[in-house]
Every structure is written in C-alpha cells, then in structure tokens.
Amino acid sequence: MARVAKIAISLPEEVLAAVEQQRKDSGESRSEFFRRAAEMLLRRQREQEMSDRYVEAYRRMPETEGEVEAARSAASAILAGEPWE
C-alpha cells in the first residue's frame, strides 16, 4: 500500500459546503474527494503540457505539402473501402 500523508487545508465556507454536498451525494469520504480532485487537476495539467509541446513542435516543423497529400490520398483510399450504407 502506498504511504499517505495527512494534511490540513483551509477553504472558504461556501466551497466546503459544495464539497460536502458533492461527496455526500457520491458517497465519498473527504479524503477520497480531495485525492480524486488533486489527481484530476494533475492529469489535466500533464495533458495540457503535452498538448503545448505538440503544438510547439508542429510550429517548428510543420508537415510538408507532400506529407499532407500522402495523408489525404491514404485517407481517401481507406474511406473508399468503407460500406457507406
């Protein structure tokens, strides 16, 4: 089992009330709620960083017209073989 650490946080009362309602509705403990929220935020940040790196790499080295045409041709061939009924 992973080691865990206890922490204390301060929240505005209206945020705490909303958290309490949500976690009660879902049946989660406070710890589960905040663990899940932190994991979701961290995952979103990692995904955004990966997306930003992809966009920056594409800006530095965009595809050539030949590559675009090859992709278009391959997609047309694949789609032509699909049953469009």
Sequence and secondary structure as in RCSB ss.txt:
>XXXX:A:sequence
MARVAKIAISLPEEVLAAVEQQRKDSGESRSEFFRRAAEMLLRRQREQEMSDRYVEAYRRMPETEGEVEAARSAA
SAILAGEPWE
>XXXX:A:secstr
            HHHHHHHHHHHHHHT  HHHHHHHHHHHHHHHHHHHHHHHHHHHHHHHS   HHHHHHHHHHH
HHHHHTS   
